[in-house]
Amino acid sequence: MKTNREEILQHALRLFMSMNYESVSLQMIAHSVGLTKTGIFNYYPSKLDLFIAVADHYLFHLQDPGNKFAPSDGSLCDFIDKYVEGVERTMAEIVRLGNIREEMPGQLANAGYFHLFQQVLFYYPDGKRKLHEWMEKEFRLWCEVISRSVEQGELRPDTDVEEAAALFRQVFIGLSYQMSF
């Protein structure tokens, strides 16, 4: 059986979404993919290396605003539409890849993805900084869009750009948190 990195990452993603890092063994991942531990070592020298690859691919890469959102025509309304489409597309992919149990499609994947974020804070080297950078990048994107909207007259001139950006982010994050459970 020929296995590629993507297949290993997908199986590892499901396991890391459903269990804590400490509970997931390379043997479990190898078994789920149909390889030996040595077969996994051909791609990833350690469990931490595999966890980092999973987080890089399914969290940092997918959530990066440059990969997540299509270019906007510059209006706030169009940006919000593109933002929502990007979030829906990204989460649909995570749900598709992370369905842990067939009888509850989607629901466990959302909670599992949230769980993956938490694990990154503990196990990914410098994960807290990397998550902060990603969130700051998205916040700055919102600030740019809102600032442009103020300049173009879509929003009132006295709009506090950073406060408005924070509110948009908080609405999304609050809904994401609620939907994960």
C-alpha positions, 0 to 999 in steps of 0.5 A: 500500500502506497501512502503519502504525507497528506494521508498521514496528516489527515489520519493524525488530524482526526486523532489529535482532534479526538484525543489529547496529544499525550494520548495519541501514539505513533503506533495509533497513527500508523495503525489508522493509516495502515503503516508501521511506526517505521513507515511513519518515521520515513515521513516524520521523525517524531510525534512532535514533528507530525503534530507540528506538520498537522498544525501548520497544514490544517491550522496555520495554513488554512486560517491564514487570511491570505489563504482563507479569504478571496480578494474583495472589491474594497467595500466593507459589504463585499469583504464581509461576504468574502470573509463569511464565504472563506470561513464557511469553506475552511470549516467545511473542509475541516468538518470533512477531514475531521469527522470523527464519528459518522453518527454526528457529522460536523459537530464533533469536528468543530469541537475537535478543531477547537481542541486542536487550537488548545493543544497548539498552545501547549505542545507546538514550540512557540505556538502561542506566539504563532497563534497571536501573529495569525490573529493579529494579521487578521485583525490588521486586515479588518482594520484596513478594510474598515479604515478604507470604508471610513475613507470611502464614506461607507462608515461614519468618519468618527468610527473608531477603526480598531474598536470596530475591527475588534467587534467584528472579530469578537462576533465571529469568535464568539459564534465560532466558540459557541458552534464548536460545542 
